[in-house]
Amino acid sequence: MVFRTLPLGNILAKSILLPLFHFKLLLTLCAPYIAFSFVAPFFIGDLAAQTYSANMMLYIAISVVLLLLAAVNCHKVFLLSDQQLDTLSPFSLNKSHVKFAYAALVFAIMSGLLSVPFIMISSAALGDGHASAMNEPLEQGNYLFYIMMLPVAYFSSRWAMILPDAAVGEKRGSGWAWSLTQHHALSVFVLIGIVPVGLALLAKLILSFIVSPTLTHLVGSALGLVFSVIELCILSLTYAWLVEADKDKADTQQTPDTDLQ
C-alpha cells in the first residue's frame, strides 16, 4: 500500500480557482447573507448600546441563520456533483442544515472548552494586555496570544472535518474526524489552522492603507466574505481528499481477502 500525502499546494490553488469557477452560483446562494452582512453593520452602532435588547437578539438570530445557510451551500457547491448543484437555492432547508447546525454547535463547544485553559494562561502571561489581545489579536505586541492558541487550532482543525461531513448529509462525530486526520495531522493543521491566520493578516495589511471608515467597512466586508469562501473551500477539499484516501485505503486492505475467495 502506497502512503498518500495531502497535497497542500494543490488544495490551496483549487481553493482560489474553484470559487471563481462557481462565482455566479456562490453569489446567488449566499446573496441573503452577503446583503445582510454589508447593510446591517451600519445600524450596529445603535444596537451595540442595547446588548440584550430584542433588536440585538433578532440581529444575532438572523445572522446565525443566514450564515448557516450560506456555509452549507458553500460546502455543497464544492463537494456535490454538477447535477446535484441544480437543486440548490438560497433558502432551501433540509436535514443537512440541521446536521450542520448540530455539528457546528458541537465543534464550537469542544473548541471553546479546550481554549479555556489557554486563555487563562494567556491572561496571566499578558496581564493588562490580555483584553486588548482578545479584541485585537493582530495588533503589534499581541502575537503571543496567537502563539498560545496554536494547540487549540491544532485540535480544532482536525475536529473541523465534521462540518463539511454534516453539510453533505452525513452524521459522523469528532472521533471519526480525529481518526480520519491522524496520518495527515500536520498538513491539516497548516491548511485549516494556519492559513486562515495568514489571510487575516493579509486583510489587516490591506485595510491599513484605507483611511475612510465607510470604505474600510465595505472593503473589510468584501475581503471577509472572499477569504471566508476560500477557507470553506479549503476545508471542503481537504475533507474530500481525506475521505477518498480513507476509502482507497480500506479498499486496498480488502483486496487480498477478495483475491483469496
Secondary structure, DSSP 8 states (H G I E B T S, - for coil): -------HHHHHHHHHHHHHHTHHHHHHHTHHHHHHHHHGGGGHHHHHT-TTSHHHHHHHHHHHHHHHHHHHHHHHHHHS-HHHHTT--TT---HHHHHHHHHHHHHHHHHHHHHHHHHHHHHHHHGGGHHHHHH-TTSTT-HHHHHHTHHHHHHHHHHTTHHHHHHTT----HHHHHHHTGGGHHHHIIIIIIHHHHHHHHHHHHHTT---HHHHHHHHHHHHHHHHHHHHHHHHHHHHHHHHHHHHHHHHHHHHHHHH-
